[in-house]
Structure formats: structure tokens, C-alpha cells
């Protein structure tokens, strides 16, 4: 299962504060949230074949620099899964006052 592979490579980051979909309220920062926004399975003549999964990991932190550094760590951690192109997007969450670094890539299974 891809979720367990993603968690396995991320679990040591940010002091183990790595969560699927949403972090519990009051989680110490920085922390990571990961999700799989899309999952495409190729149809072939003899059934279904390779699976392409989009992986998104968001790092939340109190400063832009801390969020960016967490993004660097995420990219490094994902490399063993042989990701495709990696897109990095910085952001700021006005509701929470937290900076965000979004890492998005595709992984073939």
C-alpha cells in the first residue's frame, strides 16, 4: 500500500510529527501532512498495469525558512521512491498564521 511507503520515508522527519490528511489540533510545529490526491491505473490489453500516484506533502511551520527547510527534507526523503518531477510551492495560511511548503510529485508503482 502506497500510504505505508510514503509514511515509512517521512516518519522520522519533524520529530515524527507526520500525519495523513490533517494534523491534530495543537500539534507542535513544524509538522507534515501528506495525502494522495490522485491515483491512476493504466489499462492494458491484458488488464490493468502500472499505477501512477500523485503524492502531496505539506510542511507547516512558524517561519518561511523553517517551512522551506522542511521542504528540502521532504524531497530528500522521497528520493528512494524514485519520484518524477517535484513541484515546490510556498504559502501562508492566514487562518492559522503558519507558513507552508507544498511538495507534489508522481510516483509509479
N, C-alpha and C positions, 0 to 999 in steps of 0.2 A: 504494500500500500504506500503510495507516494507521500501521504501525510507523515507517516512514520519516518521515511527517508529525510524529508525536509526537517522535521523536528530533530532527528539524530545529528544533523550537521550544524544546527543552530543552538542546541540546548545548552551549550557551555557559554554562550555569549551573554553579555549584560548580567552577569551573576545568576544565570539560569532563569531570568525573567523573560520567558518566551512563551507566547500564548497563541492558540488558534483563534482567529476571527476577532476577539475582543479581550482586552486585559481587565482583570477585576478592578473595581473601583478602589482607589487608594494605593495602587501598585507603585512602589518606589521607581524612580526614573534613574537612568534610561531603561526602557524595556522595548521588546519587539512583539509585533503581531504579524502572523502570517496567514495567508489564505491562498486558495487555488481558484481564481475567478473563472477559468475555463479549462475544459478537458476535451480534446478532440481525438477520436479514434479513427484511423484511416480504414476505409472499407476497401478490401481487395477481392480479387476473383474467388479466392478460397476462404472468404470470411473476413474477419477484422484483424488488422495488423498492428502497426506501431501506434503508440499513444503519445500525443503532444499535450503537455500540461503547462499552463501559464502559472507561474509562481510569483506572488507579490508578498514582499516583506516590508513592513513599515517600522522604522525606528522612531521612537518618541523620546525627546529629551528636553531639558530646561534651556539649552543653548543650541544655536545653529551649528557651532563647531562640534559639540558632543553628538548631535544627530548625524552630522557628516562623518565623523569618526566611526560611529556605529555602522553607517552605510558601508564604509570600507571593510569592516569586519564581516558584514553580511556577504559581500561579494567574494571575499577570500574563502569564507565557509562554504559557499555554494559551488566553488570550482570543482570539487571531486565529482559532482553530479553532471559535469560537462554541459553547462548551460549554453544557450545560444547568445545572441546579443543581449547585453544588460543595459537597461534604461534606469537612470537615476533621476529622481525628481524631488527637489527640496520643497518644503511647505511649512506653513504655520497654522495651527489650529486656534482660532480666536476663542472658541468656547472654553478650551482648557488652558490656553496660554502656553502650549507646548510646540516646540519645533518638531518637524517630521522630515525624515528622509525615506522616500519610497524607492525600493529596488524591485524591478519587474523583469522577468526573463521567461524563456520557454525551455522546458526540459523534455527530451524524447525518452520514452520508456520502451 
